[in-house]
Amino acid sequence: MSHLSDAAEAMAAVARTITDDQLDNKTPCTEYDVRALVNHLLFWGPSLAGAGRKESVPQPAAAESDVDLAADGWRGSLLALLHDITSSWAPSSAWEGETSMGTPHTLPAPVMGDMIVGELAVHGWDLAVATGQRLELPADLLAHLLDTVFAGVEQGREMGMYGPEVAMSADAPTLDRILGLTGRDPAWT
């Protein structure tokens, strides 16, 4: 659980300093600019929180691209959502049994929780570099994330979550190796 809260807090620290004029900045996640990536997080976040509570959260009727980012409300919504995700995964029971993101397809709760840790950390990095910031993640979180991303990288590619691997040397920083596995270039600017 601490890995999830650490990843959420790191993303929150980045979100707190994104300015509205940076919402159109490109991100390393090629399908999204900052605005679209925040939309993506706001759209799917309730399902991530629901998975921790083992509740099915219906998807909004609006499309992912229709989430309203008007007048700074997006920041408060994103921070509240990160808090909700962290709170929903806080009880040890959240990490037991099976859970889903509101679909009939279930996964072991620890696998789903680790996927969420990866989602928050990697998209947190996307937002950070797109807005000229640095994402701060603890070493123990990075070590855990390297293991879990490596274990699920092929499945992630099959699901379209990750692009082709960007080769990294074995002695590259841990975050760089994680990013390379997910198809991101750590030197992206």
Secondary structure per residue as TSV (DSSP state, phi and psi in degrees):
chain	resnum	aa	ss	phi	psi
A	1	M	-	360.0	-38.3
A	2	S	H	-62.4	-31.0
A	3	H	H	-63.1	-41.8
A	4	L	H	-65.4	-45.5
A	5	S	H	-66.6	-36.1
A	6	D	H	-64.1	-42.9
A	7	A	H	-66.3	-41.0
A	8	A	H	-65.2	-42.0
A	9	E	H	-66.9	-36.9
A	10	A	H	-63.3	-43.4
A	11	M	H	-65.0	-40.9
A	12	A	H	-61.1	-40.8
A	13	A	H	-60.4	-38.5
A	14	V	H	-68.7	-46.8
A	15	A	H	-60.0	-35.3
A	16	R	T	-61.9	-24.1
A	17	T	T	-111.4	3.9
A	18	I	-	-72.3	131.5
A	19	T	-	-95.6	155.0
A	20	D	G	-59.4	-30.7
A	21	D	G	-74.1	-6.1
A	22	Q	G	-95.0	-2.9
A	23	L	T	-63.2	-24.0
A	24	D	T	-92.1	-0.3
A	25	N	-	-62.9	142.0
A	26	K	B	-69.3	153.7
A	27	T	-	-120.5	164.8
A	28	P	S	-66.4	-19.5
A	29	C	S	-81.5	96.8
A	30	T	T	-56.6	-22.5
A	31	E	T	-78.7	-11.8
A	32	Y	-	-128.5	139.4
A	33	D	B	-89.8	-178.4
A	34	V	H	-59.0	-44.7
A	35	R	H	-58.4	-48.2
A	36	A	H	-67.0	-34.2
A	37	L	H	-69.1	-41.0
A	38	V	H	-62.4	-42.6
A	39	N	H	-55.4	-46.9
A	40	H	H	-57.4	-45.9
A	41	L	H	-66.2	-42.5
A	42	L	H	-67.7	-33.5
A	43	F	H	-70.4	-47.9
A	44	W	H	-89.7	-20.3
A	45	G	H	-53.2	-44.2
A	46	P	H	-58.7	-33.4
A	47	S	H	-69.3	-35.2
A	48	L	H	-65.7	-41.6
A	49	A	H	-67.0	-43.3
A	50	G	H	-59.6	-35.7
A	51	A	H	-62.1	-36.1
A	52	G	H	-67.1	-32.5
A	53	R	H	-90.1	-2.4
A	54	K	T	58.9	38.5
A	55	E	-	-113.3	142.6
A	56	S	-	-84.0	120.3
A	57	V	-	-106.3	114.6
A	58	P	-	-64.9	143.1
A	59	Q	-	-69.9	144.1
A	60	P	-	-60.3	154.7
A	61	A	S	-67.4	-30.0
A	62	A	S	-74.1	155.0
A	63	A	-	-74.4	159.7
A	64	E	G	-52.5	-38.3
A	65	S	G	-74.7	-7.7
A	66	D	G	-96.4	3.3
A	67	V	-	-63.2	133.7
A	68	D	-	-81.4	120.8
A	69	L	-	-108.7	31.6
A	70	A	-	-71.3	144.8
A	71	A	T	39.6	57.6
A	72	D	T	66.8	-3.6
A	73	G	H	-63.6	-26.5
A	74	W	H	-61.7	-39.2
A	75	R	H	-65.1	-48.4
A	76	G	H	-61.5	-40.1
A	77	S	H	-64.7	-42.3
A	78	L	H	-66.8	-43.5
A	79	L	H	-64.1	-41.1
A	80	A	H	-64.4	-39.3
A	81	L	H	-65.2	-43.1
A	82	L	H	-61.2	-39.6
A	83	H	H	-63.3	-42.6
A	84	D	H	-64.2	-42.8
A	85	I	H	-61.0	-47.0
A	86	T	H	-61.2	-45.8
A	87	S	H	-63.8	-39.7
A	88	S	H	-68.0	-27.6
A	89	W	T	-97.6	3.3
A	90	A	-	-68.1	-42.3
A	91	P	S	-68.0	144.7
A	92	S	G	-60.7	-27.3
A	93	S	G	-64.0	-24.6
A	94	A	G	-63.7	-28.0
A	95	W	G	-95.0	10.0
A	96	E	S	-111.2	151.4
A	97	G	S	72.2	-149.8
A	98	E	E	-113.1	156.6
A	99	T	E	-154.1	171.8
A	100	S	-	-147.1	174.4
A	101	M	S	-102.3	41.8
A	102	G	S	85.2	12.0
A	103	T	S	-113.1	166.7
A	104	P	S	-66.5	-19.7
A	105	H	-	-79.0	121.5
A	106	T	-	-109.7	159.4
A	107	L	E	-134.3	157.1
A	108	P	E	-57.0	136.5
A	109	A	H	-54.6	-40.8
A	110	P	H	-62.4	-33.8
A	111	V	H	-67.3	-45.7
A	112	M	H	-62.7	-44.2
A	113	G	H	-59.8	-43.0
A	114	D	H	-67.3	-33.5
A	115	M	H	-62.8	-38.7
A	116	I	H	-68.2	-40.5
A	117	V	H	-56.4	-47.1
A	118	G	H	-62.6	-43.0
A	119	E	H	-59.1	-46.3
A	120	L	H	-68.2	-42.6
A	121	A	H	-68.0	-48.1
A	122	V	H	-70.5	-44.6
A	123	H	H	-70.0	-28.1
A	124	G	H	-61.8	-41.5
A	125	W	H	-65.1	-43.1
A	126	D	H	-54.3	-48.2
A	127	L	H	-65.6	-39.7
A	128	A	H	-63.0	-52.5
A	129	V	H	-70.2	-28.9
A	130	A	H	-69.0	-20.8
A	131	T	T	-118.4	19.4
A	132	G	T	71.2	29.5
A	133	Q	-	-114.6	173.9
A	134	R	-	-119.5	131.0
A	135	L	-	-86.1	125.5
A	136	E	-	-102.6	113.8
A	137	L	-	-124.2	136.5
A	138	P	-	-64.1	150.3
A	139	A	H	-59.3	-38.9
A	140	D	H	-68.0	-33.9
A	141	L	H	-66.0	-44.4
A	142	L	H	-62.0	-41.8
A	143	A	H	-62.6	-43.7
A	144	H	H	-63.8	-44.3
A	145	L	H	-64.6	-39.7
A	146	L	H	-58.6	-43.9
A	147	D	H	-63.4	-47.1
A	148	T	H	-73.0	-37.6
A	149	V	H	-66.5	-43.6
A	150	F	H	-59.4	-42.7
A	151	A	H	-64.4	-32.2
A	152	G	H	-112.0	13.1
A	153	V	H	-64.7	-39.7
A	154	E	H	-67.8	-42.1
A	155	Q	H	-62.5	-40.8
A	156	G	H	-60.7	-38.5
A	157	R	H	-68.0	-41.8
A	158	E	H	-61.7	-33.5
A	159	M	T	-83.6	-3.3
A	160	G	T	80.2	12.5
A	161	M	S	-78.3	-29.9
A	162	Y	S	-123.4	147.0
A	163	G	-	-87.6	-175.9
A	164	P	S	-60.2	144.2
A	165	E	-	-61.2	138.2
A	166	V	-	-98.5	115.7
A	167	A	-	-62.4	134.7
A	168	M	-	-129.7	149.0
A	169	S	-	-72.9	155.8
A	170	A	T	-63.3	-22.0
A	171	D	T	-100.0	10.2
A	172	A	S	-66.4	155.4
A	173	P	-	-54.2	148.4
A	174	T	H	-56.0	-45.2
A	175	L	H	-60.1	-40.7
A	176	D	H	-61.5	-41.0
A	177	R	H	-66.2	-38.4
A	178	I	H	-62.4	-48.8
A	179	L	H	-60.8	-42.7
A	180	G	H	-59.4	-41.8
A	181	L	H	-60.1	-36.8
A	182	T	T	-83.0	1.4
A	183	G	T	90.2	15.7
A	184	R	-	-104.7	146.8
A	185	D	-	-94.2	113.6
A	186	P	T	-59.2	-18.5
A	187	A	T	-90.8	6.7
A	188	W	-	-55.3	136.0
A	189	T	-	-138.2	360.0
